[in-house]
Amino acid sequence: MERENTAKIKGMDLPISTKHSIELCNLIRYKTLQQAKKQLNLIYEQKKALPLRRFHKDRGHRKGKIGPGAYPIKATKEIIKLLNGLEANAQNKGLNTNSLVLVLVKANMASRPMRYGRQRGIRAKRTHIEIIAEEKIQEKFKTQEKKEQTTKEKSKETKK
C-alpha cells in the first residue's frame, strides 16, 4: 500500500555491522532528510561521535557529554548513500525534498554467509535497512482546514 506523499528505499545485504546500523537508525529516526544527512556527515568526518545507547559494552566515553560513543565510518557511508537514493526517489515522485521526514528507519540482521578463503568458520556481516520518508504538510494548512470544518459545523447547527 504505497501512499502518494511517501518515498521509500531498501538496502538489502549491505556489508555493514547490524549493531552500528541500529544505533544510526535510532539517531536519525523522525528527523528531516537534511538534518539526518547533516548529522551523518558529522559522524563520517569524525567531528561528532555517535552516542551508543544499546550496544556500548567496554566502549570509551567521547567528548561532548554523550557518554560511550563510536565513529562507524562504513555504516555511516552506506546510510548516506541510501538517503541520497531516497531523495532521488522523492524527486522522481514530485515530492518536496525540503519537507521530507523520516518516519520509518529500521535495520534488520540479514543472512550471514561464510567468508571465502582460509578464514574457516568466520561469518560475514550483513544488514538490511529500510527507510520511508513522508512529506510533511504545513501545520498552518492543517489548522486552517480544522477551523473551517468547525465553523461549517457550527453554522449548520445554528441553522437547525
C-alpha positions in Angstrom: 0.0 0.0 0.0 2.1 2.9 -1.3 0.9 6.4 -0.4 1.3 9.3 -2.7 3.2 11.5 -0.2 5.8 8.9 0.8 9.1 7.8 -0.7 11.0 4.6 0.3 14.2 2.8 -0.3 15.6 -0.6 0.9 19.2 -1.6 1.2 19.5 -5.4 1.1 22.5 -7.4 2.3 24.7 -4.4 3.0 28.2 -5.4 4.3 27.9 -3.4 7.5 27.5 -4.0 11.2 23.9 -4.5 12.3 24.7 -3.1 15.7 26.1 0.2 14.3 23.2 0.3 11.8 20.6 0.1 14.6 22.3 2.9 16.6 22.5 5.1 13.4 18.8 4.4 12.6 17.8 5.3 16.1 19.7 8.6 15.8 18.1 9.8 12.5 14.5 8.5 13.0 11.8 11.2 12.9 14.2 13.8 11.7 14.0 15.7 8.4 16.1 14.5 5.5 18.5 17.4 5.7 19.0 17.1 9.5 19.8 13.4 9.1 22.3 14.0 6.3 24.0 16.7 8.3 24.4 14.6 11.4 25.6 11.6 9.5 28.2 13.7 7.7 29.5 15.0 11.0 29.9 11.4 12.2 31.5 10.4 8.9 34.1 13.2 9.2 34.7 12.2 12.8 33.7 15.6 14.1 30.9 14.2 16.3 30.7 10.8 17.8 27.6 8.5 17.5 26.2 8.1 21.0 25.8 4.4 21.8 22.6 3.7 23.8 22.2 0.0 23.4 25.4 -1.7 22.3 28.1 0.1 24.4 29.8 -2.6 26.5 33.5 -1.7 27.1 33.3 1.5 25.0 35.2 4.6 25.9 33.4 7.9 26.6 33.7 10.6 24.0 33.8 14.4 24.4 30.7 16.4 24.3 28.9 14.7 27.3 27.5 11.9 25.2 28.9 9.0 27.2 30.0 5.9 25.3 30.4 6.6 21.6 31.9 5.5 18.3 32.7 6.6 14.7 31.1 3.9 12.5 32.5 5.1 9.2 31.5 2.2 6.9 27.9 2.0 8.2 27.5 5.8 8.0 28.7 5.9 4.4 26.1 3.2 3.4 23.3 5.0 5.1 24.2 8.3 3.5 24.1 6.6 0.1 20.6 5.3 0.9 19.4 8.8 2.0 20.7 10.2 -1.3 18.8 7.5 -3.2 15.7 8.2 -1.1 15.9 11.9 -2.0 16.2 10.9 -5.7 13.1 8.7 -5.4 11.2 11.5 -3.8 12.2 14.0 -6.5 11.1 11.4 -9.1 7.7 11.2 -7.5 7.4 15.0 -7.4 7.7 15.5 -3.6 9.2 18.5 -1.9 12.5 17.2 -0.5 12.8 20.0 1.9 9.8 18.8 3.8 10.6 15.1 4.0 10.5 13.5 7.5 12.0 10.0 8.0 9.1 8.2 9.6 10.4 4.6 9.4 14.1 3.8 9.6 14.9 0.3 10.6 17.9 -2.1 10.4 17.5 -5.8 10.4 20.0 -8.6 10.5 20.5 -10.3 7.1 21.8 -13.8 6.3 25.4 -14.2 7.4 27.3 -16.2 4.7 30.6 -17.9 5.4 33.6 -15.9 4.3 35.6 -17.4 1.5 39.2 -18.3 1.7 41.2 -19.6 4.6 39.2 -17.9 7.4 37.4 -21.1 8.4 34.2 -20.6 10.3 34.1 -16.8 10.1 30.8 -15.3 9.0 30.4 -12.1 7.1 28.4 -9.1 8.5 25.2 -8.3 6.5 22.3 -5.9 7.3 19.0 -4.9 5.7 18.0 -1.3 6.0 14.6 0.1 5.1 13.8 3.9 5.1 10.4 5.5 4.5 10.1 9.3 4.3 6.8 11.2 4.3 6.2 14.6 3.0 5.3 16.8 6.0 2.2 19.0 5.3 2.4 22.5 6.6 0.8 22.8 10.1 -0.8 26.1 9.1 -2.8 24.4 6.4 -4.0 21.7 8.7 -5.1 24.1 11.4 -6.9 26.3 8.8 -8.8 23.3 7.5 -9.8 22.2 11.0 -11.1 25.7 11.8 -13.0 25.8 8.5 -14.6 22.5 9.3 -15.6 23.5 12.8 -17.1 26.8 11.6 -19.1 24.9 8.9 -20.4 22.5 11.6 -21.4 25.4 13.9 -23.2 27.2 11.1 -25.2 24.0 10.3 -26.2 23.6 13.9 -27.4 27.2 14.2 -29.5 26.9 11.0 -31.3 23.9 12.5 
